[in-house]
């Protein structure tokens, strides 16, 4: 099906506008998670490579990039958007091959991803300071300016490399910052290709740099680097905590979008036919490998049994396969390590007394050989204190639990260290409004799930991180405010 794409080619990093290997000469292999076959190799960067990338970003920030006006930056972003749109199919095939998400879903992200670039292009010319009527003296003029923070270090996960790359790079470019991007070693190919397209759009050398490598060898040196002014990170809570600690000595500005264990609440008056596919795909859309997965499913007791029966039937109907098959609903997990981790969670659920209603095993057949596939799992009889109800699994596993009252549902939904997202299904918008206000989550969807818009802020509460991405609020994290006083007499 995709033999022509298994080239095993070497894909170099981008530093200072040039494609370069790691100084050590070492490489990392990139594999297709659906087959285990080698796709490519990338440089295994270390601290010395990070130093070069940060130095290039600093030179660009203080040099040619500093002369670009907001209008110039807007033009660059719009040209990048046009090139991404022109090469969209190629990017999607690479993304699917790299990390397994079905091609129907990568192709379907086009409007959102290109929309991000054009949204931030619009914002580039809308940034401004304020004139402040001085209350001290009429002979003074006071105003503020908004200035870029400087060099940004961005570390992204493997589960959405196209969107994650642009979500980090576009606001940096709009505000006049420069950036060093460290993609996951499991899915580095699209970020490298995006950087090529940005160079083709006329971006000066050193404005966007990409270093490939492991978190310990490349990510940690980037987070700790004294000449990086801001770190933006998407990934696990444990790594986010380490990054926050690393930023203490240099007082870096930090944005963290971390893990989640999001609740989906199905009220007794919900439209079950509409809620079933939404509740299922709130978890199964990326084989559960998504931070906002609505993996804790609270269902009103009056409809609980019917809902679980129909949910399980829906899960069984989903087609599992290679992501390049346009009919595939669920692709593979990212690697064998993650697959084994999810299997351990499934085993713990059964050991603690939850009932595995469907799925959780590996599908049989030659087409699954070498791949990291699991059938989507639905658990019933789950207790709030069970491991599968408390910890982020990052796999295709739903833990369903009945509730009797809305107060109970909200209390239990909030009883988690996480606060990234939540969902509510109810025909009564008064009920939905009351529950939205009480849920401790950064995003709440009503009678839907997973909607994300470039103009709408996104981010978590509690152990799900801090800071927002998306919307005008996003740009504040890339800007410093300077107060200016002028004596006119």
matplotlib code that plots the C-alpha trace (Angstrom):
import matplotlib.pyplot as plt

x = [0.0, 2.7, 5.9, 7.1, 7.1, 9.5, 12.6, 14.7, 16.1, 18.1, 16.1, 18.5, 17.7, 17.2, 19.6, 20.2, 18.5, 20.6, 19.9, 22.5, 23.3, 23.9, 27.4, 27.9, 26.8, 24.4, 20.9, 17.5, 15.2, 11.6, 9.2, 5.6, 3.6, 1.2, 3.8, 7.0, 8.9, 11.6, 10.6, 13.6, 16.4, 16.9, 19.8, 20.1, 20.8, 22.5, 23.2, 25.8, 23.3, 20.8, 23.4, 23.9, 20.1, 19.6, 22.5, 21.1, 17.7, 19.3, 21.2, 18.1, 16.1, 18.6, 19.4, 17.3, 14.1, 14.0, 13.6, 10.4, 7.4, 4.1, 2.9, 6.0, 5.4, 1.8, 2.9, 5.3, 2.6, 0.1, 2.7, 3.4, -0.3, -0.5, 2.4, 1.0, -2.3, -0.6, 1.4, -1.4, -1.9, 1.8, 2.0, -1.0, 0.4, 3.7, 1.9, -0.2, 2.8, 4.8, 2.4, -0.6, -3.6, -6.0, -5.6, -9.3, -8.6, -5.3, -6.8, -9.8, -7.6, -6.9, -9.3, -8.2, -4.4, -4.3, -6.8, -4.3, -1.7, -4.1, -5.6, -2.1, -1.3, -4.3, -3.1, 0.4, -0.9, -3.4, -0.8, -0.4, 0.3, -1.9, -1.9, -2.5, -3.8, -1.2, -2.6, 0.6, 1.4, -0.1, 3.5, 4.1, 3.1, 2.8, 2.2, 3.0, 4.6, 4.3, 7.6, 8.6, 10.0, 12.9, 14.0, 11.2, 11.9, 9.0, 8.7, 5.8, 4.5, 4.0, 0.2, -0.4, 2.8, 1.4, -1.1, 1.3, 4.1, 2.0, 0.4, 3.8, 5.5, 2.7, 2.3, 6.1, 6.3, 3.3, 4.8, 8.4, 10.0, 12.3, 12.0, 13.8, 11.4, 12.1, 9.6, 9.1, 11.6, 8.6, 7.1, 9.7, 9.1, 6.3, 8.0, 11.1, 9.1, 7.1, 10.4, 11.4, 8.2, 8.7, 12.2, 10.6, 8.1, 11.0, 11.6, 15.1, 17.6, 17.5, 14.0, 12.7, 15.1, 14.3, 16.4, 15.5, 16.4, 15.2, 13.7, 16.7, 19.3, 17.7, 14.5, 16.1, 19.0, 16.5, 14.3, 17.4, 19.1, 20.0, 19.5, 16.0, 13.4, 10.3, 9.4, 6.1, 5.5, 2.8, 3.1, 2.9, 2.4, 5.6, 7.7, 5.9, 6.9, 10.5, 10.4, 8.9, 11.7, 14.3, 13.0, 13.4, 17.1, 16.6, 13.0, 11.8, 8.2, 6.6, 3.4, 2.4, -0.4, -0.2, -2.2, -5.8, -8.4, -11.4, -15.0, -17.9, -21.3, -24.3, -27.5, -30.7, -32.4, -29.5, -30.1, -28.6, -28.3, -26.2, -24.3, -23.1, -20.7, -19.5, -18.7, -17.0, -14.8, -14.1, -11.6, -11.2, -10.6, -6.8, -6.8, -7.1, -3.8, -5.0, -4.8, -8.4, -9.8, -13.2, -12.1, -14.2, -17.7, -20.4, -23.9, -27.2, -28.3, -31.7, -30.0, -26.7, -27.2, -28.7, -26.0, -23.2, -24.7, -25.0, -21.6, -20.0, -21.8, -20.4, -16.9, -17.1, -18.2, -15.1, -12.6, -9.0, -6.2, -3.3, -3.9, -3.4, -6.5, -9.2, -11.8, -9.8, -11.4, -8.7, -5.0, -2.2, -0.7, 2.5, 4.9, 5.3, 6.1, 2.9, 0.9, 2.2, 1.5, -2.2, -2.4, -1.2, -3.9, -6.5, -5.2, -5.3, -8.9, -9.9, -7.8, -9.5, -13.0, -14.1, -16.0, -14.4, -17.4, -15.6, -12.2, -8.8, -7.1, -4.9, -6.8, -5.8, -4.8, -1.7, -2.6, -1.8, 1.5, 4.3, 1.8, 0.8, -2.9, -5.5, -9.2, -11.1, -12.0, -15.2, -15.2, -18.3, -18.6, -15.6, -15.0, -13.7, -10.7, -9.6, -6.4, -8.2, -10.5, -7.7, -4.7, -4.2, -4.0, -3.4, -5.0, -8.4, -10.0, -13.3, -14.2, -18.0, -19.6, -23.3, -24.5, -27.7, -27.8, -26.2, -24.5, -22.9, -21.8, -20.1, -18.4, -17.0, -16.0, -14.0, -12.4, -9.2, -5.8, -6.4, -8.5, -8.0, -11.4, -14.9, -18.1, -21.9, -24.8, -28.2, -31.3, -31.8, -29.5, -30.3, -28.8, -25.9, -25.1, -25.1, -22.8, -20.4, -20.0, -19.2, -16.8, -13.2, -11.8, -10.2, -12.6, -16.1, -18.1, -21.9, -23.6, -20.3, -16.6, -13.2, -14.1, -11.0, -10.8, -7.8, -9.7, -10.7, -8.3, -7.3, -5.5, -5.8, -6.3, -4.7, -2.2, -3.2, -0.9, -1.2, -1.3, -3.5, -2.9, -5.3, -7.1, -5.8, -4.8, -2.2, -0.1, 0.3, 2.6, 5.0, 5.0, 6.6, 4.9, 7.2, 6.0, 7.3, 7.3, 8.1, 8.5, 7.2, 8.2]
y = [0.0, 2.5, 0.7, 3.7, 5.7, 3.4, 5.0, 4.9, 8.3, 10.6, 13.7, 16.4, 19.0, 22.7, 25.2, 28.7, 28.0, 24.9, 21.2, 19.7, 16.4, 16.1, 17.1, 13.6, 12.0, 9.8, 9.1, 7.9, 5.6, 6.6, 3.7, 3.3, 2.2, 0.3, -2.1, -1.6, -0.9, 1.8, 5.1, 7.3, 8.3, 11.7, 13.3, 12.4, 15.9, 16.7, 19.8, 21.1, 21.1, 22.9, 25.5, 26.1, 26.3, 28.8, 30.9, 31.0, 32.0, 34.8, 36.2, 36.2, 37.8, 40.6, 40.9, 40.6, 39.4, 42.5, 44.7, 43.0, 45.1, 43.6, 43.8, 42.0, 39.2, 39.0, 38.5, 35.7, 33.9, 34.2, 32.8, 29.9, 29.2, 29.1, 26.7, 24.4, 24.4, 23.5, 20.7, 19.5, 16.0, 15.3, 16.5, 14.4, 11.2, 11.8, 12.5, 9.3, 7.2, 8.8, 8.5, 6.4, 8.7, 7.7, 9.7, 10.7, 12.6, 14.1, 15.4, 16.6, 18.9, 21.1, 23.9, 24.1, 24.0, 26.4, 28.5, 28.9, 30.3, 32.8, 33.7, 34.6, 36.4, 38.6, 39.1, 40.2, 43.7, 44.0, 44.1, 47.4, 49.2, 51.7, 55.4, 56.1, 59.4, 60.4, 61.1, 62.4, 65.4, 67.0, 67.5, 63.8, 61.4, 57.8, 54.8, 51.1, 49.1, 45.3, 43.7, 40.1, 38.1, 36.8, 33.2, 30.6, 26.9, 24.7, 21.0, 19.1, 15.5, 12.9, 12.7, 15.8, 17.1, 19.2, 21.1, 21.2, 22.7, 25.4, 26.2, 26.9, 28.5, 30.8, 33.0, 33.3, 34.6, 36.9, 38.6, 38.8, 36.0, 33.4, 29.7, 26.4, 23.5, 20.1, 17.5, 14.1, 11.5, 9.3, 11.8, 14.3, 14.2, 16.7, 19.4, 19.1, 19.4, 22.4, 24.2, 23.7, 25.3, 28.2, 28.8, 28.7, 31.3, 33.7, 33.3, 34.6, 32.0, 31.2, 32.4, 28.8, 26.0, 22.3, 20.0, 16.3, 14.0, 12.5, 14.4, 13.8, 14.6, 17.5, 18.6, 19.0, 21.2, 23.3, 23.8, 24.6, 26.9, 30.3, 32.1, 30.9, 33.4, 31.3, 27.6, 26.2, 22.5, 20.0, 16.6, 14.6, 16.2, 14.6, 16.2, 19.5, 19.5, 18.9, 21.8, 24.1, 23.3, 23.8, 27.3, 28.5, 29.5, 31.7, 32.7, 31.7, 32.4, 29.0, 27.7, 24.1, 22.0, 18.7, 15.6, 15.0, 12.6, 14.3, 13.5, 13.1, 13.4, 11.9, 13.2, 11.2, 13.5, 13.2, 12.4, 8.9, 8.4, 11.6, 11.0, 7.5, 8.3, 11.5, 9.7, 6.9, 9.1, 11.5, 8.7, 6.5, 9.3, 8.9, 5.5, 7.3, 9.1, 12.6, 14.7, 15.8, 12.3, 12.0, 8.7, 9.0, 8.4, 9.2, 8.0, 8.7, 5.4, 5.5, 5.1, 3.5, -0.1, 0.9, 3.4, 1.0, -1.7, 0.7, 2.2, -1.3, -2.1, 1.2, 0.3, -3.1, -1.5, 0.6, -0.5, -1.0, -0.8, 1.1, 4.8, 5.2, 3.1, 5.7, 3.4, 3.1, 4.5, 3.5, 3.4, 1.9, 3.2, 5.0, 2.3, -1.1, 0.5, 2.5, -0.5, -2.6, 0.2, 0.4, -3.4, -3.2, -0.7, -3.0, -5.8, -3.7, -2.7, -6.4, -7.2, -4.5, -5.8, -3.7, -5.5, -5.4, -5.3, -5.3, -4.9, -4.4, -7.2, -7.2, -7.8, -11.0, -11.1, -10.7, -7.0, -6.3, -8.0, -5.8, -3.1, -1.6, -2.3, -2.7, -3.1, -0.2, -1.2, -0.3, -1.0, -1.1, -1.4, 1.0, 2.5, 6.0, 4.7, 2.3, 2.9, 3.1, 5.8, 7.9, 7.8, 9.0, 5.9, 7.5, 4.5, 3.4, 2.7, 4.1, 3.7, 4.0, 4.7, 5.4, 8.4, 9.2, 13.0, 15.9, 17.1, 13.7, 13.7, 17.1, 16.3, 13.0, 14.6, 17.3, 14.7, 14.5, 16.3, 17.1, 19.9, 20.0, 19.3, 18.0, 17.2, 17.3, 15.8, 17.2, 18.5, 21.1, 24.0, 25.4, 22.2, 22.4, 26.0, 25.2, 22.2, 24.1, 26.7, 24.0, 21.8, 22.6, 22.3, 24.6, 23.6, 22.2, 21.0, 20.7, 18.1, 17.8, 17.2, 18.0, 21.3, 23.6, 27.0, 29.2, 32.1, 30.3, 29.9, 26.4, 25.2, 23.4, 23.9, 22.2, 19.5, 19.9, 23.0, 26.7, 29.3, 29.4, 28.6, 29.9, 33.2, 36.7, 35.6, 33.2, 36.1, 37.7, 34.8, 35.8, 39.5, 41.8, 45.1, 48.2, 51.3, 54.6, 58.0, 61.3, 64.6, 67.3, 70.5]
z = [0.0, 0.9, -0.2, -2.1, 1.1, 2.9, 1.7, 4.8, 3.8, 6.1, 7.0, 8.5, 11.1, 10.3, 12.0, 10.8, 7.5, 6.7, 6.7, 9.1, 10.8, 14.5, 15.5, 16.9, 13.6, 15.4, 14.1, 15.4, 13.4, 12.5, 12.1, 10.8, 13.9, 11.7, 10.4, 12.4, 9.2, 8.9, 7.3, 7.8, 10.1, 11.7, 13.6, 17.3, 18.5, 21.8, 23.9, 21.5, 18.6, 20.8, 21.5, 17.8, 17.2, 20.1, 18.9, 15.4, 16.8, 18.8, 15.8, 13.7, 16.5, 17.0, 13.3, 10.1, 11.8, 14.0, 10.9, 9.8, 10.4, 11.6, 8.0, 6.8, 9.3, 8.2, 4.6, 5.6, 7.6, 4.7, 2.2, 4.6, 4.8, 1.0, 0.8, 3.5, 1.7, -1.6, 0.0, 2.3, 0.9, 1.1, 4.8, 5.7, 4.2, 6.0, 9.3, 9.0, 8.2, 11.0, 13.8, 12.7, 12.7, 9.9, 6.7, 6.8, 10.0, 9.0, 5.8, 7.8, 9.9, 6.9, 7.7, 11.4, 10.7, 7.8, 9.7, 12.5, 10.2, 8.7, 12.1, 13.5, 10.3, 11.0, 14.6, 13.6, 12.6, 15.4, 18.3, 20.0, 23.2, 25.0, 25.6, 29.3, 30.5, 33.1, 36.6, 38.0, 35.8, 32.7, 31.5, 31.1, 28.3, 29.1, 26.9, 26.5, 23.8, 23.2, 22.3, 21.5, 24.4, 22.3, 21.6, 22.2, 22.9, 21.8, 22.7, 21.1, 21.3, 18.6, 18.5, 16.4, 14.9, 12.1, 14.3, 17.3, 15.2, 13.8, 17.1, 18.5, 15.5, 14.2, 17.4, 17.6, 14.1, 14.5, 17.5, 16.2, 18.2, 16.9, 17.8, 18.3, 17.9, 19.4, 18.0, 19.4, 18.2, 17.4, 14.8, 13.6, 9.8, 9.3, 11.5, 9.3, 6.1, 7.5, 8.1, 4.5, 3.4, 5.7, 4.2, 0.8, 1.9, 2.5, 6.3, 7.2, 8.3, 12.0, 12.7, 12.9, 13.8, 14.3, 16.4, 16.5, 19.3, 22.6, 25.4, 27.7, 25.1, 23.2, 25.0, 28.5, 27.2, 25.4, 28.5, 30.6, 28.1, 29.6, 26.3, 25.8, 27.0, 26.9, 26.8, 25.5, 26.0, 25.3, 26.8, 30.0, 33.4, 34.8, 32.0, 32.4, 36.1, 35.2, 32.6, 35.2, 37.6, 34.9, 34.2, 37.8, 37.6, 34.5, 35.3, 31.9, 30.8, 30.5, 29.0, 29.8, 28.2, 30.0, 30.7, 31.4, 32.6, 31.3, 32.2, 29.8, 31.6, 29.9, 31.5, 31.6, 29.1, 26.6, 22.9, 23.1, 19.3, 19.0, 22.3, 21.4, 18.5, 20.2, 23.5, 21.7, 19.4, 22.3, 23.2, 20.1, 17.6, 17.9, 19.5, 22.8, 22.3, 22.9, 26.0, 26.0, 25.7, 27.5, 29.1, 32.3, 31.1, 33.7, 32.6, 34.4, 36.0, 34.2, 30.8, 31.9, 30.7, 27.4, 26.8, 27.5, 25.3, 22.3, 23.0, 22.9, 19.7, 18.2, 19.4, 17.7, 14.4, 14.1, 11.4, 12.7, 10.2, 8.6, 8.6, 4.9, 4.3, 3.8, 5.4, 8.7, 11.8, 14.3, 13.5, 15.6, 18.9, 18.5, 19.5, 21.2, 24.6, 24.6, 23.5, 26.4, 28.8, 27.7, 28.0, 31.5, 32.3, 30.8, 32.9, 36.1, 35.4, 35.2, 38.3, 40.3, 39.4, 36.5, 33.7, 30.3, 28.0, 24.7, 23.1, 24.8, 22.8, 19.7, 16.5, 14.5, 10.9, 8.7, 8.1, 11.7, 11.8, 13.2, 14.1, 17.5, 17.3, 20.0, 19.7, 21.5, 25.0, 27.0, 30.8, 32.9, 36.7, 37.2, 40.6, 41.0, 42.9, 40.3, 38.4, 35.0, 36.4, 38.0, 35.6, 32.1, 29.9, 26.5, 24.8, 23.4, 26.8, 28.2, 31.9, 32.3, 35.7, 36.6, 38.6, 40.4, 40.7, 38.8, 42.0, 42.4, 38.7, 39.0, 42.3, 41.0, 37.7, 39.6, 41.9, 39.8, 39.8, 36.2, 34.7, 30.9, 29.4, 29.9, 28.1, 28.9, 27.0, 27.9, 26.1, 28.8, 28.2, 31.7, 33.2, 30.9, 31.8, 35.5, 35.0, 32.8, 35.5, 38.1, 36.1, 36.8, 33.3, 30.8, 28.0, 28.2, 25.3, 25.4, 23.1, 21.2, 21.8, 20.4, 18.7, 18.6, 16.8, 16.4, 17.8, 21.0, 24.0, 24.9, 28.0, 31.3, 35.0, 38.0, 37.0, 33.3, 33.1, 32.8, 30.0, 27.0, 23.3, 20.7, 20.6, 21.3, 24.8, 23.3, 21.9, 25.3, 26.3, 23.5, 24.3, 27.0, 27.9, 28.2, 29.9, 28.4, 30.2, 28.4, 30.1, 27.7, 29.7]

ax = plt.figure().add_subplot(projection="3d")
ax.plot(x, y, z, "-o")
ax.set_aspect("equal")
plt.show()
